[in-house]
Amino acid sequence: MNLEPLATFHVELDPILDLGDSQWGRRRVINITGGSFTGPRLTGTVLPGGADWQVVHADGMASIDTRYTLRTHDGAHLYISTSGLRHGPAQVLGRLARGEEVDPSEYYFRLFCRFETGDERYLWLNRTLAVASGARTPGAVRYDAYTLT
């Protein structure tokens, strides 16, 4: 098994909507407002809409659950869903929560990515699994995605 670079994603976000504590943890919804992605086989824009339906657990770990739409440079529409984890030392997570710039090496942020499309040019994505390493910045998430070959 190898990792091949797929794309670097820059996903722009609305402010966090905090729904409060539930039986699974603190539920937050973070709406996606746009963005871009670029890579050797995949380039385009992140369309507004979709969100991260996130749960923050008692230990500070965030369970990531996103779904949104991409438009490639040549007009194809792709559905992407990611699931993953973000965790780290409490003081680092506190800095992230306050919107401070934090070096991504100070915390763990990993994603599993799935794609869906009916566009013949990108059907290969329907049969491709990807993993990513992410970073949270004020107002956005950036992640580098790699296909598992």
C-alpha atoms as a printed R data frame, in Angstrom:
    type eleno elety resid chain resno       x      y       z
1   ATOM     1    CA   MET     A     1   0.000  0.000   0.000
2   ATOM     2    CA   ASN     A     2   1.198  3.490  -0.870
3   ATOM     3    CA   LEU     A     3  -0.012  7.050  -0.428
4   ATOM     4    CA   GLU     A     4  -0.301  9.263  -3.511
5   ATOM     5    CA   PRO     A     5  -0.987 13.004  -3.206
6   ATOM     6    CA   LEU     A     6  -4.573 13.795  -4.206
7   ATOM     7    CA   ALA     A     7  -5.151 17.461  -3.328
8   ATOM     8    CA   THR     A     8  -4.716 20.167  -0.734
9   ATOM     9    CA   PHE     A     9  -8.104 21.423   0.460
10  ATOM    10    CA   HIS     A    10  -8.828 24.856   1.913
11  ATOM    11    CA   VAL     A    11 -12.364 24.822   3.359
12  ATOM    12    CA   GLU     A    12 -13.777 28.144   4.563
13  ATOM    13    CA   LEU     A    13 -16.110 28.055   7.560
14  ATOM    14    CA   ASP     A    14 -18.819 30.099   9.261
15  ATOM    15    CA   PRO     A    15 -18.545 30.658  13.016
16  ATOM    16    CA   ILE     A    16 -19.336 27.610  15.159
17  ATOM    17    CA   LEU     A    17 -22.970 26.977  16.073
18  ATOM    18    CA   ASP     A    18 -22.893 25.426  19.547
19  ATOM    19    CA   LEU     A    19 -25.951 23.225  20.121
20  ATOM    20    CA   GLY     A    20 -24.915 22.298  23.665
21  ATOM    21    CA   ASP     A    21 -24.277 19.020  25.437
22  ATOM    22    CA   SER     A    22 -25.998 15.845  24.344
23  ATOM    23    CA   GLN     A    23 -25.584 12.238  25.399
24  ATOM    24    CA   TRP     A    24 -22.626 11.920  22.950
25  ATOM    25    CA   GLY     A    25 -20.850 15.158  23.876
26  ATOM    26    CA   ARG     A    26 -21.015 18.829  22.912
27  ATOM    27    CA   ARG     A    27 -22.683 19.034  19.487
28  ATOM    28    CA   ARG     A    28 -21.434 21.755  17.163
29  ATOM    29    CA   VAL     A    29 -22.352 22.559  13.570
30  ATOM    30    CA   ILE     A    30 -19.865 24.471  11.435
31  ATOM    31    CA   ASN     A    31 -21.290 25.528   8.079
32  ATOM    32    CA   ILE     A    32 -19.059 25.487   5.000
33  ATOM    33    CA   THR     A    33 -19.007 28.740   3.015
34  ATOM    34    CA   GLY     A    34 -16.587 27.908   0.174
35  ATOM    35    CA   GLY     A    35 -12.954 27.245  -0.519
36  ATOM    36    CA   SER     A    36 -10.677 25.565  -3.019
37  ATOM    37    CA   PHE     A    37  -8.648 22.432  -3.668
38  ATOM    38    CA   THR     A    38  -5.674 21.770  -5.870
39  ATOM    39    CA   GLY     A    39  -3.670 18.680  -6.679
40  ATOM    40    CA   PRO     A    40  -2.160 16.557  -9.426
41  ATOM    41    CA   ARG     A    41  -5.490 14.950 -10.435
42  ATOM    42    CA   LEU     A    42  -8.080 17.076  -8.662
43  ATOM    43    CA   THR     A    43  -8.494 20.880  -8.721
44  ATOM    44    CA   GLY     A    44 -11.462 23.189  -8.227
45  ATOM    45    CA   THR     A    45 -13.679 24.980  -5.723
46  ATOM    46    CA   VAL     A    46 -15.545 24.031  -2.566
47  ATOM    47    CA   LEU     A    47 -19.170 25.092  -2.979
48  ATOM    48    CA   PRO     A    48 -21.054 26.846  -0.182
49  ATOM    49    CA   GLY     A    49 -23.328 24.506   1.744
50  ATOM    50    CA   GLY     A    50 -22.687 21.420   3.760
51  ATOM    51    CA   ALA     A    51 -21.170 21.429   7.201
52  ATOM    52    CA   ASP     A    52 -19.172 19.674   9.872
53  ATOM    53    CA   TRP     A    53 -21.594 18.019  12.309
54  ATOM    54    CA   GLN     A    54 -18.995 17.777  15.041
55  ATOM    55    CA   VAL     A    55 -19.083 16.337  18.549
56  ATOM    56    CA   VAL     A    56 -16.587 17.494  21.170
57  ATOM    57    CA   HIS     A    57 -16.141 14.863  23.862
58  ATOM    58    CA   ALA     A    58 -15.463 15.411  27.570
59  ATOM    59    CA   ASP     A    59 -11.704 14.912  27.055
60  ATOM    60    CA   GLY     A    60 -11.632 17.642  24.368
61  ATOM    61    CA   MET     A    61 -11.385 15.278  21.392
62  ATOM    62    CA   ALA     A    62 -13.521 16.350  18.403
63  ATOM    63    CA   SER     A    63 -15.219 13.756  16.204
64  ATOM    64    CA   ILE     A    64 -15.355 15.195  12.684
65  ATOM    65    CA   ASP     A    65 -18.281 14.439  10.327
66  ATOM    66    CA   THR     A    66 -18.413 16.601   7.185
67  ATOM    67    CA   ARG     A    67 -20.426 16.450   3.985
68  ATOM    68    CA   TYR     A    68 -20.202 18.985   1.170
69  ATOM    69    CA   THR     A    69 -19.925 19.515  -2.595
70  ATOM    70    CA   LEU     A    70 -16.957 20.200  -4.833
71  ATOM    71    CA   ARG     A    71 -16.849 21.603  -8.379
72  ATOM    72    CA   THR     A    72 -13.780 20.597 -10.382
73  ATOM    73    CA   HIS     A    73 -11.929 22.973 -12.698
74  ATOM    74    CA   ASP     A    74 -13.678 21.276 -15.654
75  ATOM    75    CA   GLY     A    75 -17.209 21.481 -14.248
76  ATOM    76    CA   ALA     A    76 -17.778 18.107 -12.563
77  ATOM    77    CA   HIS     A    77 -19.657 17.995  -9.257
78  ATOM    78    CA   LEU     A    78 -18.351 15.726  -6.514
79  ATOM    79    CA   TYR     A    79 -19.804 14.823  -3.134
80  ATOM    80    CA   ILE     A    80 -17.215 14.474  -0.377
81  ATOM    81    CA   SER     A    81 -17.647 13.179   3.150
82  ATOM    82    CA   THR     A    82 -14.937 13.136   5.767
83  ATOM    83    CA   SER     A    83 -14.784 11.562   9.188
84  ATOM    84    CA   GLY     A    84 -11.959 11.865  11.611
85  ATOM    85    CA   LEU     A    85 -10.516 12.987  14.912
86  ATOM    86    CA   ARG     A    86  -8.861 16.083  16.317
87  ATOM    87    CA   HIS     A    87  -7.261 15.978  19.750
88  ATOM    88    CA   GLY     A    88  -4.299 17.282  21.672
89  ATOM    89    CA   PRO     A    89  -3.170 18.789  24.967
90  ATOM    90    CA   ALA     A    90  -5.853 20.873  26.696
91  ATOM    91    CA   GLN     A    91  -3.831 24.100  26.431
92  ATOM    92    CA   VAL     A    92  -3.354 23.599  22.658
93  ATOM    93    CA   LEU     A    93  -7.064 22.858  22.133
94  ATOM    94    CA   GLY     A    94  -7.856 25.982  24.168
95  ATOM    95    CA   ARG     A    95  -5.731 28.097  21.822
96  ATOM    96    CA   LEU     A    96  -7.546 26.576  18.825
97  ATOM    97    CA   ALA     A    97 -10.916 27.308  20.461
98  ATOM    98    CA   ARG     A    98  -9.905 30.955  20.958
99  ATOM    99    CA   GLY     A    99  -9.094 31.229  17.234
100 ATOM   100    CA   GLU     A   100  -5.346 31.505  17.686
101 ATOM   101    CA   GLU     A   101  -2.888 30.273  15.051
102 ATOM   102    CA   VAL     A   102  -1.572 26.907  16.256
103 ATOM   103    CA   ASP     A   103   1.131 24.846  14.580
104 ATOM   104    CA   PRO     A   104  -0.591 21.621  13.404
105 ATOM   105    CA   SER     A   105   2.314 19.571  14.766
106 ATOM   106    CA   GLU     A   106   1.023 20.432  18.269
107 ATOM   107    CA   TYR     A   107  -2.182 18.393  17.852
108 ATOM   108    CA   TYR     A   108  -3.554 15.378  15.987
109 ATOM   109    CA   PHE     A   109  -6.047 16.038  13.167
110 ATOM   110    CA   ARG     A   110  -6.622 13.143  10.739
111 ATOM   111    CA   LEU     A   111  -9.428 12.422   8.297
112 ATOM   112    CA   PHE     A   112 -10.806  9.609   6.187
113 ATOM   113    CA   CYS     A   113 -12.285 10.864   2.879
114 ATOM   114    CA   ARG     A   114 -14.898  9.299   0.571
115 ATOM   115    CA   PHE     A   115 -16.120 10.652  -2.751
116 ATOM   116    CA   GLU     A   116 -19.184 10.140  -4.917
117 ATOM   117    CA   THR     A   117 -19.955 11.325  -8.436
118 ATOM   118    CA   GLY     A   118 -21.756 10.299 -11.607
119 ATOM   119    CA   ASP     A   119 -19.367 12.242 -13.847
120 ATOM   120    CA   GLU     A   120 -17.518  9.743 -16.025
121 ATOM   121    CA   ARG     A   121 -14.252 11.694 -15.832
122 ATOM   122    CA   TYR     A   122 -14.118 11.177 -12.072
123 ATOM   123    CA   LEU     A   123 -15.700  7.746 -11.561
124 ATOM   124    CA   TRP     A   124 -12.328  6.555 -10.260
125 ATOM   125    CA   LEU     A   125 -13.036  8.595  -7.101
126 ATOM   126    CA   ASN     A   126 -16.056  6.394  -6.299
127 ATOM   127    CA   ARG     A   127 -13.610  3.504  -5.865
128 ATOM   128    CA   THR     A   128 -10.899  5.480  -4.093
129 ATOM   129    CA   LEU     A   129 -10.274  5.884  -0.379
130 ATOM   130    CA   ALA     A   130  -8.241  8.812   0.878
131 ATOM   131    CA   VAL     A   131  -6.710  9.871   4.159
132 ATOM   132    CA   ALA     A   132  -5.734 13.377   5.170
133 ATOM   133    CA   SER     A   133  -3.771 15.368   7.710
134 ATOM   134    CA   GLY     A   134  -5.490 18.583   8.728
135 ATOM   135    CA   ALA     A   135  -4.962 21.941  10.376
136 ATOM   136    CA   ARG     A   136  -7.595 24.276  11.860
137 ATOM   137    CA   THR     A   137  -7.039 27.961  11.242
138 ATOM   138    CA   PRO     A   138  -9.259 30.895  12.178
139 ATOM   139    CA   GLY     A   139 -12.174 30.658   9.740
140 ATOM   140    CA   ALA     A   140 -10.959 27.617   7.787
141 ATOM   141    CA   VAL     A   141  -9.631 24.071   7.719
142 ATOM   142    CA   ARG     A   142  -6.722 23.032   5.517
143 ATOM   143    CA   TYR     A   143  -5.899 19.423   4.817
144 ATOM   144    CA   ASP     A   144  -3.615 17.440   2.550
145 ATOM   145    CA   ALA     A   145  -5.380 14.357   1.161
146 ATOM   146    CA   TYR     A   146  -3.668 11.225  -0.160
147 ATOM   147    CA   THR     A   147  -5.199  8.289  -1.998
148 ATOM   148    CA   LEU     A   148  -4.540  4.805  -0.648
149 ATOM   149    CA   THR     A   149  -3.204  2.748  -3.532
